Every structure is written in structure tokens, then in C-alpha cells.
């Protein structure tokens, strides 16, 4: 009969896991190669066979429910042991079975029609800004920051991200910009202050909408920065620039082609779009069961191959493709540390079980980007082949120019988030 002990003995080759079972017996796995170490203890026997049946989901639930506790180290140490040996865990019969099932029904999981997309957004983004304020930067940027020199504060790295995106958009006075998935409005407001442009930010989160609108009022730019509670499929009109940061992950694999057709139809004849999304160096896959069930229902980070396959029939030009490898890992590391620094406040807000879940989420995501196969891509696309300069030299030059403009407005834009949230 297969057992959890057999699985762990085969899979853990790097680092060491010490496990105390529900009867008090101690088992040690690994130790052949140096690596991360963790010690866990089961408080219920049933958790052991549940994890054997579906390791990824049931181990997460056992930790959330207190059936799996850390004897030494943190849950992050345990996740690091798992990712150091992930390719061996992936070969286990149960993992192969569940991955096969997930592939067959992934279109069902990602069946993001309008009503379902709204429900998915509410499930994650409308749980309360007070939680997000515990670990995000002051501007409430909930997407990958940019670390061109490898180290920066989360505040500076998020500013560098916005500056890099703006440089690629090559904004000109009088242009109209569409921000698909605008979050709490920080990027839209940043772009509007850089140049005399009009911005429409759209979101499916009612709470994000309220904060973004209030920020525009505080800054006195409501006349040219609007925020609406609508889906990307409901937008009409033409825009000179379209930007989407961290939104493609909510589209769903079967909706990638319609998404890019929508982007094409919203672009003016010489328009430029910039699509920033989580992805992977691996072939098309599936969303892990823990993330799908508890964190991002309906979510999927598309591979570059299936994204480009959906883009090609639109007739749009792929003007530039940039791959960010470690940047999200660094971002998540800072988010996780800030969350842990404020964990007591998080427990008061959301309860202990939720906080264990959120620790798992941030830890798993960090390891996926620093030890796993995940990355981020930025696709710059347009209707015309010469919509932007034909070499990338302009990006650095534009970033330097934008950096010179920021002192006039950046602090006010960032501070507007706290003012809107505190009201």
C-alpha cells in the first residue's frame, strides 16, 4: 500500500524534512544533498492519508486547519523544501492523476463569463483594503515591482515599475488611455500626471472603484481620470494607449483570443498596448488547486506560447516582448515579510485560519518565482509596425526623462491612497 512516508522518502532528496506523526513517532526524510530544512508535526492521523491522496491541496488545508503544525522553522521553510524537490513530487501517482484531471477540466475552471468574472474579482479584491495595506506599498500596487539593480524598497521598486511601463507607452499630450484592471488607481493617476492625457480605468471590484474615484477627487483630476465598474468586454470607443497590468491572469485560456481582439478593436490606428502578466517558462499548464480554490478562483497565468498564439490572428504587431524573471519573487519576498511583521493586526482583521492561508499564498508564490518556473512577460503590441521606435534605446532615455518629472507630483499621488482609504 502506498503511504505518505513512501512518497516523502522518494521525493525529498535535497534538504531535510523531520516529521512527527500523530502518534508521536519521528521520521526523517532527505539529507542526501544540502538544502532547506523544516520540521512538522501532525495533530490528526487523517491528515496524513488526505495529503497522500492530494498533496498540494490537502497539505495546505491541513496547515490552515491546524492539523499540520511547524515544530521548527516556518511554513516558508516547508514550502522551500517542497520546491527544492518539486520535480520529484510531480512524479508521484496522485500528483500525476490530479494534474491530468485539472488539464481536462481547466476550461471549466476558467469559464470566466461576465457574471463569473465579477464573482471572482469580488472573492479576492473585495475582502478589505485594511488587509492589503498591511503588506503593499503606499500606492497600493498589487502587481510585480521592478528591481533593475536587484535591490530596492517596495516603494521605490513600484515607482520604477510604473516609470518603466510609462516609458514603453510613449505618452503624448491629448491621448486617451485605457487601463484594464486598474486596481486602486495608482497607475492611472501616475500616467495622468506625467502627461496631459485622459485615462479610463476599469475594474470589477467595487471597493477598488470607490478608492480610485476618491483618489481622483482628492487630486483634482476627476475631469480627465475616470474609473468605471465594467468588464473589458463592455468598453466602447477608441484609445491611443491600452495598458493592462496583472489582469490577463483573470481572463481564462479560452478567452485569450477574444481578449486580444477586444484590445485590437479599442486601439486607434496608431495605438500601442502594453500587456503585463504572470507566466511561466514551461508549456501551457494548470492553476494549482490551492491557489484556484482559495486565492484566485478562475485565475490562470497563461504561457507565452498560448498567449502569442491568441495574439497572432488579430493582425496586431508584437512590437516588443520583455521577460522579467526574478522581479516578482523579490516583490513577494518583501510582501511576505511585511505581512509577517503585521501578522497580529492581520489576525484581528481576518482570523487565524485566513492568515495561515495568506502566509501559504505569499510563500508559495515567492517560491514559484524564485525556485520554480514562473516569470512575468510584458508584451508591447500595436496596429502599426512603427508605432514605437524600432530599437529599445528610447525606453531608457524616456525613463530618465520621466524620473525628472516625478518630484512634482509623485508624493501627492501616492499620499492620495492613504487619504482615500482613511475616509
Number of C-alpha atoms within 10 A of each C-alpha: 3 10 13 15 16 12 19 22 15 16 21 25 20 20 20 21 24 17 22 20 19 17 11 11 9 13 14 15 20 21 15 11 11 11 15 18 21 21 21 21 21 22 18 14 12 12 21 22 14 16 19 22 19 16 22 20 18 19 20 20 22 20 20 20 16 17 19 24 18 18 14 14 12 16 21 18 17 21 22 24 22 24 20 21 20 16 13 16 21 15 14 16 15 18 17 13 13 17 18 13 12 18 15 11 12 20 16 13 19 23 18 22 12 15 9 14 21 18 16 21 20 15 15 14 19 15 14 13 15 14 17 17 18 18 23 22 21 19 23 21 22 18 19 23 25 25 21 12 7 10 12 17 13 24 16 14 23 26 23 19 19 19 25 18 22 21 19 21 23 16 21 13 11 11 15 23 27 27 25 25 24 28 28 30 31 22 27 27 28 20 22 19 20 20 16 15 18 25 25 20 28 27 25 25 25 16 18 23 22 17 24 30 20 22 27 24 16 17 15 11 16 17 10 16 25 21 27 18 18 17 16 21 13 10 16 10 8 18 24 23 25 27 24 20 22 19 22 25 19 23 23 24 27 15 18 21 21 15 19 22 18 17 30 24 16 21 22 17 15 15 23 29 28 24 21 25 26 25 27 23 15 13 12 16 15 24 21 15 19 20 21 17 14 16 17 18 23 26 27 24 25 25 24 22 15 14 19 16 13 19 22 13 11 17 12 19 17 17 21 16 15 11 18 21 18 20 22 24 23 23 24 26 19 20 22 24 15 17 23 16 13 15 20 13 15 21 15 10 14 14 12 17 15 16 20 19 20 18 21 22 18 20 23 23 21 26 21 20 23 21 16 18 13 23 23 24 18 20 20 22 25 28 21 16 14 11 16 20 12 11 9 11 9 15 19 13 11 19 19 14 13 17 14 10 14 16 10 10 14 17 12 12 22 20 15 23 23 16 13 18 16 9 7
